[in-house]
Amino acid sequence: MRNNQVRLNCGITMPVIGLGTYSSQNDRETTELAIHMALKLGYRHFDTAKIYGSEPAVGNALRKAILDKTIEREDVFVTSKLWGSDHHDPVSALKQTLQNLGMEYLDLYLVHWPVKLKPWACDSVPKEEDFEKLDLESTWAGMEKCMEMGLCRCIGVSNFSSKKIERLVDFASVSPAVNQVEMHPMWRQSKLRETCADYKIHVSAYSPLGAPGNAWGSTAVIDSPIIKSIALKHKATSAQVALQWGISKGSSVIVKSFNKDRMKENMGSFDLKLDDQDFLEIDNLEQSKTMRGDFLVNQTTSPYKTLHDLWDEDI
């Protein structure tokens, strides 16, 4: 078992590689099989969210493994996320998540987006009439309550810009432990990483390969001639180069593949060592963000009239 962990500001450790379980096309059984496979390959961090619809499958697979004595509950790290429609009551939302998972606590609970929706707006793409005014102070107070009640061990955010992080730490009694954002060699997040480092907030990278399998993703990272040539030089794969780049920057990476060979390949990124020349070449790659969040921007009801409003200076 590889002991690759990062210590969070709340005092607990989190495995550096996590398995993401968002998948529109996969059924529950596929997800459960993938988790059993991942456990065999050494994965110990599993990332889900209410909106992914995968909480029951994740919980089921992990409970089976715990019953079989394959793992102990404390050996695995489980992350889930608060959807916009639950900002009015994070405690009830987390209790529902725990019910879905069949677990007593989460290791990490994240605010999925800095967006508040009407309580019934449970679609992944909100309608214009679904938006409410974001009241981050009350949302965060609810998140802190979740932690106080022992429903989760740590709280954090996802898709927060540098400016939104600064606004949050201004009033938070408990600082977010993690900011989970899109990050890969073609969206390097250097400003955000600096801001988060200032507040000892760990940056966790989703789509660390540019989300090649997703409708909104792209193969630009793994098809990049520069990434390919670095991979060739190290007898590695493009995916391993991209993941090792993120890990070298101090981030954890949430990979999403249910394919056994890919899962294995992703784990192999720990064995790769990039050199200064590699980092230099990656720093010169053109940047482009794939998860832009256009579905959260509108001229009337959203607090974000433009993408710039959503991401501030980070886009």
Secondary structure per residue as TSV (DSSP state, phi and psi in degrees):
chain	resnum	aa	ss	phi	psi
A	1	M	-	360.0	129.1
A	2	R	-	-80.7	128.8
A	3	N	-	-95.1	66.3
A	4	N	-	-104.6	97.5
A	5	Q	E	-127.8	156.3
A	6	V	E	-123.5	140.3
A	7	R	E	-91.7	129.1
A	8	L	-	-91.5	162.2
A	9	N	T	-66.3	-11.8
A	10	C	T	-89.6	1.2
A	11	G	S	98.7	-7.0
A	12	I	-	-102.2	164.2
A	13	T	E	-105.7	150.6
A	14	M	E	-129.4	133.7
A	15	P	E	-61.4	141.5
A	16	V	S	-70.8	-30.1
A	17	I	E	-108.6	129.4
A	18	G	E	-120.8	154.9
A	19	L	E	-100.5	118.3
A	20	G	E	-80.3	143.0
A	21	T	-	-120.1	17.0
A	22	Y	-	-73.5	127.5
A	23	S	-	-165.2	111.2
A	24	S	S	-69.4	-33.8
A	25	Q	S	-92.8	-9.9
A	26	N	-	-90.5	138.2
A	27	D	-	-86.0	176.5
A	28	R	H	-59.3	-41.8
A	29	E	H	-64.1	-42.8
A	30	T	H	-59.5	-44.2
A	31	T	H	-63.4	-44.3
A	32	E	H	-62.2	-44.3
A	33	L	H	-61.3	-41.0
A	34	A	H	-62.8	-38.4
A	35	I	H	-69.0	-40.9
A	36	H	H	-61.4	-41.8
A	37	M	H	-62.1	-46.4
A	38	A	H	-60.0	-41.9
A	39	L	H	-60.1	-42.1
A	40	K	H	-62.3	-34.6
A	41	L	H	-83.9	-3.1
A	42	G	T	105.2	2.1
A	43	Y	-	-69.5	137.5
A	44	R	-	-131.8	2.2
A	45	H	E	-120.2	124.7
A	46	F	E	-124.1	127.1
A	47	D	E	-112.8	122.7
A	48	T	-	-135.1	-173.8
A	49	A	-	-165.3	153.8
A	50	K	G	-53.7	-46.2
A	51	I	G	-69.7	-18.2
A	52	Y	G	-73.8	-23.1
A	53	G	T	73.6	9.7
A	54	S	-	-103.0	2.3
A	55	E	H	-57.0	-46.1
A	56	P	H	-60.9	-40.2
A	57	A	H	-66.8	-43.7
A	58	V	H	-61.1	-48.0
A	59	G	H	-62.3	-43.3
A	60	N	H	-60.9	-48.9
A	61	A	H	-63.3	-43.3
A	62	L	H	-69.9	-38.9
A	63	R	H	-62.6	-40.6
A	64	K	H	-59.6	-46.8
A	65	A	H	-63.4	-35.4
A	66	I	H	-70.2	-42.1
A	67	L	H	-63.6	-38.8
A	68	D	T	-74.4	-2.7
A	69	K	T	64.1	22.3
A	70	T	S	-68.1	-39.7
A	71	I	S	-140.5	164.5
A	72	E	-	-101.8	155.7
A	73	R	G	-55.8	-38.9
A	74	E	G	-73.8	-7.5
A	75	D	G	-82.8	-17.1
A	76	V	-	-110.5	152.6
A	77	F	E	-117.2	120.3
A	78	V	E	-117.4	126.5
A	79	T	E	-114.2	135.7
A	80	S	E	-137.5	178.5
A	81	K	E	-139.3	147.3
A	82	L	E	-84.9	117.8
A	83	W	-	-78.5	158.6
A	84	G	G	-55.0	-31.2
A	85	S	G	-75.2	-7.2
A	86	D	G	-109.1	9.4
A	87	H	T	-60.1	-27.4
A	88	H	T	-72.1	-16.8
A	89	D	-	-156.5	74.0
A	90	P	H	-58.6	-32.5
A	91	V	H	-63.2	-49.7
A	92	S	H	-62.8	-38.7
A	93	A	H	-62.2	-43.9
A	94	L	H	-68.7	-37.3
A	95	K	H	-60.5	-39.3
A	96	Q	H	-65.7	-43.1
A	97	T	H	-58.9	-44.0
A	98	L	H	-65.3	-34.7
A	99	Q	H	-65.4	-44.0
A	100	N	H	-58.9	-40.3
A	101	L	H	-80.9	-23.3
A	102	G	T	68.9	37.7
A	103	M	-	-125.1	162.4
A	104	E	S	-90.7	-24.2
A	105	Y	-	-155.1	159.1
A	106	L	B	-103.3	153.9
A	107	D	S	-80.7	-37.3
A	108	L	E	-144.2	131.4
A	109	Y	E	-121.9	124.5
A	110	L	E	-115.5	145.1
A	111	V	E	-75.7	115.4
A	112	H	-	-62.5	-45.7
A	113	W	S	-143.9	154.7
A	114	P	S	-78.6	59.7
A	115	V	-	-141.3	129.3
A	116	K	E	-108.0	130.8
A	117	L	E	-119.2	163.3
A	118	K	-	-61.3	149.3
A	119	P	T	-55.8	-24.4
A	120	W	T	-95.6	0.1
A	121	A	-	-82.7	82.7
A	122	C	-	-103.3	14.3
A	123	D	S	-87.8	153.2
A	124	S	S	-71.7	-21.1
A	125	V	S	-116.6	104.4
A	126	P	-	-67.6	150.4
A	127	K	-	-85.7	163.9
A	128	E	G	-55.9	-37.2
A	129	E	G	-80.9	-0.3
A	130	D	G	-85.7	-16.0
A	131	F	E	-77.3	146.4
A	132	E	E	-126.9	167.5
A	133	K	-	-69.5	130.2
A	134	L	-	-72.1	125.7
A	135	D	-	-120.4	82.7
A	136	L	H	-62.4	-31.4
A	137	E	H	-61.8	-44.0
A	138	S	H	-75.3	-34.9
A	139	T	H	-60.2	-46.5
A	140	W	H	-68.6	-34.7
A	141	A	H	-60.2	-38.5
A	142	G	H	-66.3	-38.3
A	143	M	H	-64.9	-42.2
A	144	E	H	-63.5	-36.4
A	145	K	H	-63.3	-40.5
A	146	C	H	-56.1	-42.1
A	147	M	H	-71.2	-43.6
A	148	E	H	-57.0	-38.3
A	149	M	T	-80.9	-2.6
A	150	G	T	77.9	15.8
A	151	L	S	-78.3	-21.2
A	152	C	B	-148.4	156.9
A	153	R	S	-90.7	-20.9
A	154	C	-	-151.5	151.8
A	155	I	E	-126.6	154.0
A	156	G	E	-161.9	-165.5
A	157	V	E	-133.9	172.2
A	158	S	E	-144.0	143.1
A	159	N	S	61.3	35.1
A	160	F	-	-100.0	131.4
A	161	S	-	-76.0	170.5
A	162	S	H	-55.3	-45.8
A	163	K	H	-63.0	-40.9
A	164	K	H	-70.2	-32.5
A	165	I	H	-64.0	-45.7
A	166	E	H	-62.3	-40.3
A	167	R	H	-63.9	-40.2
A	168	L	H	-68.5	-46.7
A	169	V	H	-67.9	-18.5
A	170	D	H	-58.6	-39.9
A	171	F	H	-114.5	-10.2
A	172	A	-	-67.9	135.3
A	173	S	S	-80.1	-35.7
A	174	V	S	-112.2	120.7
A	175	S	-	-71.4	142.9
A	176	P	-	-60.0	140.5
A	177	A	S	-85.0	-28.8
A	178	V	E	-141.2	145.9
A	179	N	E	-123.3	109.8
A	180	Q	E	-92.7	118.3
A	181	V	E	-139.0	164.8
A	182	E	E	-66.6	128.5
A	183	M	-	-156.9	128.8
A	184	H	B	-163.5	176.8
A	185	P	T	-57.0	-18.1
A	186	M	T	-108.3	6.5
A	187	W	B	-148.5	86.0
A	188	R	-	-86.7	-16.1
A	189	Q	-	57.6	37.9
A	190	S	H	-65.0	-38.9
A	191	K	H	-65.3	-45.6
A	192	L	H	-63.9	-39.3
A	193	R	H	-63.3	-37.5
A	194	E	H	-64.6	-47.5
A	195	T	H	-58.0	-48.0
A	196	C	H	-64.1	-38.2
A	197	A	H	-61.5	-38.6
A	198	D	H	-57.0	-33.2
A	199	Y	T	-106.1	13.1
A	200	K	T	56.2	36.7
A	201	I	-	-98.4	127.3
A	202	H	E	-78.1	133.8
A	203	V	E	-94.7	122.4
A	204	S	E	-108.8	132.5
A	205	A	E	-97.4	118.4
A	206	Y	E	-96.4	162.5
A	207	S	S	48.5	48.9
A	208	P	T	-69.0	-8.1
A	209	L	T	-111.5	9.8
A	210	G	-	83.6	13.5
A	211	A	-	55.3	52.6
A	212	P	T	-60.1	-27.2
A	213	G	T	-88.0	-6.1
A	214	N	S	-95.6	153.1
A	215	A	T	-56.3	-38.6
A	216	W	T	-91.4	-4.7
A	217	G	-	-84.4	-169.5
A	218	S	-	-154.2	155.1
A	219	T	S	-96.2	9.3
A	220	A	H	-55.8	-37.3
A	221	V	H	-69.3	-54.1
A	222	I	H	-74.3	-18.4
A	223	D	H	-94.4	-1.9
A	224	S	-	-62.1	126.1
A	225	P	H	-56.5	-35.1
A	226	I	H	-66.5	-48.8
A	227	I	H	-61.2	-41.4
A	228	K	H	-62.8	-40.1
A	229	S	H	-71.6	-34.0
A	230	I	H	-65.3	-41.1
A	231	A	H	-61.8	-44.3
A	232	L	H	-60.1	-44.8
A	233	K	H	-58.7	-37.8
A	234	H	T	-98.3	7.2
A	235	K	T	54.1	45.2
A	236	A	-	-125.8	-172.9
A	237	T	-	-109.8	162.7
A	238	S	H	-56.8	-40.6
A	239	A	H	-62.2	-42.1
A	240	Q	H	-64.6	-37.5
A	241	V	H	-64.0	-46.9
A	242	A	H	-62.7	-42.0
A	243	L	H	-68.8	-43.5
A	244	Q	H	-64.5	-33.8
A	245	W	H	-58.5	-48.7
A	246	G	H	-62.8	-43.6
A	247	I	H	-63.7	-39.6
A	248	S	H	-64.4	-25.6
A	249	K	T	-83.5	4.2
A	250	G	T	89.8	7.1
A	251	S	-	-94.2	159.7
A	252	S	E	-94.1	160.7
A	253	V	E	-127.1	134.0
A	254	I	E	-105.8	104.9
A	255	V	E	-97.4	148.0
A	256	K	-	-128.9	86.3
A	257	S	-	-139.0	134.9
A	258	F	-	-101.1	11.8
A	259	N	-	-95.2	126.6
A	260	K	H	-56.3	-46.1
A	261	D	H	-64.3	-40.1
A	262	R	H	-66.1	-41.5
A	263	M	H	-58.2	-42.9
A	264	K	H	-65.0	-45.7
A	265	E	H	-58.7	-43.2
A	266	N	H	-62.3	-40.7
A	267	M	H	-62.6	-30.9
A	268	G	G	-67.8	-10.7
A	269	S	G	-64.5	-21.5
A	270	F	G	-64.6	-26.7
A	271	D	G	-84.1	-4.0
A	272	L	-	-93.6	140.6
A	273	K	-	-122.3	117.1
A	274	L	-	-86.2	150.6
A	275	D	-	-106.0	175.1
A	276	D	H	-57.2	-39.0
A	277	Q	H	-60.7	-41.1
A	278	D	H	-61.4	-46.5
A	279	F	H	-62.6	-38.8
A	280	L	H	-61.8	-45.9
A	281	E	H	-65.2	-39.6
A	282	I	H	-67.2	-37.3
A	283	D	H	-64.0	-18.7
A	284	N	T	-95.4	-1.4
A	285	L	S	-68.2	144.6
A	286	E	-	-66.3	141.1
A	287	Q	-	-100.5	140.5
A	288	S	-	-153.3	137.0
A	289	K	-	-91.4	133.3
A	290	T	S	-94.0	-41.6
A	291	M	-	-90.1	89.4
A	292	R	-	-87.6	-21.9
A	293	G	-	80.5	23.0
A	294	D	G	-54.1	-30.4
A	295	F	G	-68.7	-8.0
A	296	L	G	-105.5	5.5
A	297	V	-	-112.4	128.6
A	298	N	-	-155.1	164.1
A	299	Q	S	-79.0	-14.2
A	300	T	S	-109.7	-62.8
A	301	T	S	-101.5	-23.1
A	302	S	S	-74.9	144.9
A	303	P	S	-67.7	-11.4
A	304	Y	-	-111.7	106.3
A	305	K	S	-81.2	-24.4
A	306	T	S	-137.5	165.0
A	307	L	H	-62.1	-31.9
A	308	H	H	-63.3	-36.2
A	309	D	H	-63.3	-37.5
A	310	L	H	-72.0	-41.6
A	311	W	H	-107.3	-3.2
A	312	D	G	56.2	-133.9
A	313	E	G	-81.6	0.1
A	314	D	G	-82.5	2.6
A	315	I	-	-121.9	360.0
